[in-house]
Amino acid sequence: MGADLLDNVRSGRKPEAAAIYMAPQMQAHHIQSLNGEAPTGAELIELTSVVYRVAGETIVEY
């Protein structure tokens, strides 16, 4: 999978393929200290997005 990511996405050949390598949402629980806050066991949800700048058919910034 790592080689495919490099060949397809980071090379800029197929930036639209990034979606198959990334989860749109991650869910976890707060079980370790986070920024000095004691663990609460609460559910954590991280929503992510990735933006690529493509120039000359190559990803030049992300």
Residue pairs with C-beta under 8 A, 6 or more apart in sequence:
1 21
4 21
5 21
7 13
8 14
8 17
9 15
9 17
9 18
9 21
9 52
9 59
10 59
11 58
11 59
12 54
12 56
12 57
12 58
12 59
12 60
13 57
15 52
15 54
15 59
18 50
18 52
22 48
22 50
23 48
24 47
24 48
25 45
25 46
25 47
25 48
26 45
26 46
26 48
27 43
27 44
27 45
28 43
28 44
28 46
29 41
29 42
29 43
29 44
30 37
30 39
30 40
30 41
30 42
30 43
30 44
31 39
31 41
32 39
33 39
50 62
51 62
52 59
52 61
52 62
53 59
53 60
53 61
53 62
54 60
